[in-house]
Amino acid sequence: MKRIEDIAQLSAEDLERISLDESIPVPAELGRRVHRPRPRRAWVGGVAAAVVLLVGAGWFFSQDRPALQDTFTDPYLAYAEVEKALDRIGGTLSYGAAKVSETQETLESVLK
């Protein structure tokens, strides 16, 4: 029986060669232990996810939204709306960039 350290040092070619060697006995019950049938209650998670999705969709479409306006007659009002939208997008991007930076710092500290 090999130790885990010995197996970890084998190359991919060696591992493949060993796996294809049919002279090595494989217990008959191995397949049953590896491929266990899923429990009967596994469908509960799927049903819960579907309910959450339906409730979320119902809530989203029931919200009152202001009517969309295709054009503006006042250019200053149009500019103000564009500026407001760009500020919102910029704030979201800044928040996302800060989270990415924070995650990278955390990963670097963990991997050191």
Secondary structure, DSSP 8 states (H G I E B T S, - for coil): ---HHHHHTS-HHHHHHHHH-TTS---TTHHHHHS----GGGHHHHHHHHHHHHHHHHHHHHS------S--S-HHHHHHHHHHHHHHHHHHHHHHHHHHHHHHHHHHHHH-
